[in-house]
Amino acid sequence: MQGSFVDEHSARLDLARTAREIWQRGLGAAGDGNLSVRVSAGRIIATPGSCHKGRLEGRDMVAVDLDGRSRGRGRPSSELQLHLAAYRQRPEIRAVIHAHPPMALALNLAGGRVSEVVVSEVIFAFGQVATAPYTTPTTSDVPETLAPYLACYDAILMERHGSITLGTTLEQAFIRLDALEHSARIASFARLMGGASQIPSPEVERLYAVAGVDSQLPYRQDASSCPPLEPGDSAQQAPLEDRLIEAVLARLRGGGR
């Protein structure tokens, strides 16, 4: 369901406030990342390129149309095409945040899988997070590679680059970014202490059902047309350990036959 648009003045102020919070929270360096809000069918307000995210004010934001053409003063980010791809893929989306959350990126660089569900809260925040393969930043490869991910997921980690979170509001997109980084922090600390066990697949499916009923968010865990959660995965399959557990439980329920 498509929601209403926020007015442009409010969008500019909200973008400045959120960009400042992202920088203050260490979710990106001063010049990292970019944010945008769709304020009408054909108009987007976004953070400018090459700017300190902690010092932006509402008047600094730039306006563009869905083709990326400027509709005022200022120069948009070189990664604007990624935002435009998200709005094209998901008409209900009203905000996009691209950030560089350090713990999520570190977990990925260390071989961890951000898609693994180790705490239940992430399902209520964004359903699933997928990891997209590396593409050269600021090039057309990024939106082209991300397009199928944007159609399926509300939170995406780009290898060796950063995150993308989508929302029907800017606040929702930020909450999803915060949840992604917080869960990655927990998983990283658990790995340092000996390992992070996942929530078994049957309980994960139950959590999806509960979250979907309560929030009506667009969880797409069963969409066969979606890219795999991690690069190299051949299909949307549960990790091997979970599949083995399910097989053992199925045998036990069947009397060991």
N, C-alpha and C positions, 0 to 999 in steps of 0.2 A: 504494500500500500504506500502511495506517495504522500508525503506530508507537505505542509505549507512551507513557504520560503520565509526566512528571517529578513527583516529590512536591512538595507545596506549599511546604514549608520551603526546599527547594533553589530552587524557582522564585522565591520572594521575594528570596533572596540574589542570584540571577543577574540579576534585573531591576534591582536596585539597582546592581550592578557594571556592567552594560551601560549603564544610563542615565548613570552617572558617566563611563564611557569615551566615550560619544557627546558629552557636554558638553566633556570635556577635549580631544577631537579636533576640536572646532569644527564638529561635524555638526549643530548646533542651538544656539540661545541657551539660557540657563538655564531659561526657562519653556517652551521650545518642545517640541513633539512628545509622543509617548506610546508606551508599550510594553505588551505583554501576553503572557501564557503561558496556554495551556489545560491545566489540571491534571487534568481529568476530563471525562466526556462533557457534563456540565452546569455546570462551574465554571471560571471564568477569573480569574486574578490579574493586576492591571493597576496601572500607575503612577497616582497620584491626580491630580486636577486642580489647576491653579494651584500648582505646586511647582517648586523649584529642582532640576533633574535631577542636579546634581552633589553634592547633599547628602542624597539619599534613603538610607534604610536598609530592610532587609527588612520591619520592622514597619510601615512607612509604606504598604505596598501595600494595595490594596483588592480585595475579592472580589465578583464579580458572577456571575449566571447568564447563560444564552444570550439571555435577554430583556432583559438590562441591569439587572435588579433587584439592589440591594445585598444582600450576604450577610455583612455585618459592618460595622465602623465605617469612616469615611472616605467621601469623595466622589470618584467616578470622573471621568475627563476628559470634557469636553463632546464629544470626538470618539470616544467609546467605540463609537458605532454603526458606525463604519468598521471597527473590529476585529471586531465581531459579524458584520458582513456577510462578512468574510473567512472566519471560521470556518464560517458557514453554507454559503458557496460551495465551500469546500475542506475536507472532513472530515479529510483527512490532515494539515492544517496545525496546528502546535502553538504557533507564536509569530508575532506581528505587531509590526513596528516602523514607526512613523510619525516621520520626522525631517525636518529642513530643511537638506539638504546644500548649502552655498553655491555650489560650483562647478557642480554639476548644474543648480541653479536659474538661475545666471548664464548658463550656456550656452544654456538654453532661452529666457531673456529676450532674449538677443542674436540669436536666430533660429536657433541650432544645433539639430540633431536628435539627442537622446540615444540614439535607436534605431540610429543608424549604427554599424556595427561597425568600429572603427579599431584595436582590439587584440584578440587572440584570447582572452585570459584571461576576458573578460566572459562568453563563451559557456559556459565551464566553471563560472562562478559562478552565473549565473541565466538563461542562454539568451537571452532577449530582454527589453528594457525598453521599455515603451510609455509614451507621454505622453497623459494623460487631459485633456480640456478643463476649463477653470476652472469651479469651483463655489464658492459662498459657504461658507467654513469654518464648522464646527459646526452646519450645517443638515442637514436630511434629504436635500438635493440631493446631498450628498457620497456617502453609501453607495449611493443609488439610481443615480447616474451611474457609480460605480466597480464596481458588482456584476459586469457582464460582463467588466471588466478583471481583477478578482480571480479569476474563473473560469479565465482564460487565461494570466496572467502572474505570475511570482514577484517582479518588480520593476516598479514603476509610478511615474512622475513626474507629479504633479498640477501643472498650469500655475499659476504664481504662488503656490504654496502649499508643497509639499514632496513627500517620497517615501513610498512604502509598500513594504516588503519583507517577504516571507513566508518561513517556514521550517518544517521538521519539528522543528527545535530553535531556541532563541533564538540560539545561536551562528551557525547557518546564516543566519538572518535578518540578523544583524549583518554577517556576511561579505558578504552580497549588498549591503547598504547601503554598506559600505566599497568594494566593487568598483565600484559605480555612481559614487560620488564620485571614485574614483581614475581611472577611465576618462574621466570628464567633465573632470577636471583635465588629463589628457594631451591630450584633444581641444581644450580651450581654449588651452593653450600652443601647440599645433600651429597653430591658427588665427592666433594672434598672430605666428607665425613664417612665415606665408605660406599656410597651408592644411593641412587634414588629409585625406589620401586614405583611402578606405575599402578594406577587404579585399574583393576581387571576390566576387560572389555564389557562383560555383562552390566557392570555397574556404570560404566561410561555411557552405554546405550540408555540406561535408565535415567541418568542425569540429563542426557539430551532430551528425552521425552518430557521430563519435569520442566526443564528450562524452556522448551518450545511451547508448552502449554501455558506457562506463567507469563512469558514475555512476548511471544509471537515473533521472535527474531528469526531472521532467515537462515536457520541452520541447514547446511547442505551436505551432511556427512554421507548420505546415501546416493548422491548424484554421480552416476557412472561416467558422465561426460567431464567431470572435473579432473584437473591435473592431480598427480599423486601428492601426498602431504610432504614428502621429502624427495629431492632429486635422486634418481636412480631406482626409486620404488616403481615396480611394474604395475601396481594397482593399489587401490584404496583398501589395504589389508591391515589387520591388527598385527602388532609385532609378534614374532615367532613365539616368544614366551607366553603371551596371552592365548595364542591359538592352541598351544600345547595344553594349557590349563583347561581351556574349553573342551578339548577332546577328552581329557581325563574325566572331567565332570560328566560329560555325556555318557561315557562308559559306566561310571558309577551309577548314574540315574537309570541306566539300562540293565543294572544287575551284573555288570562286569562281562557281558556277553561280547 
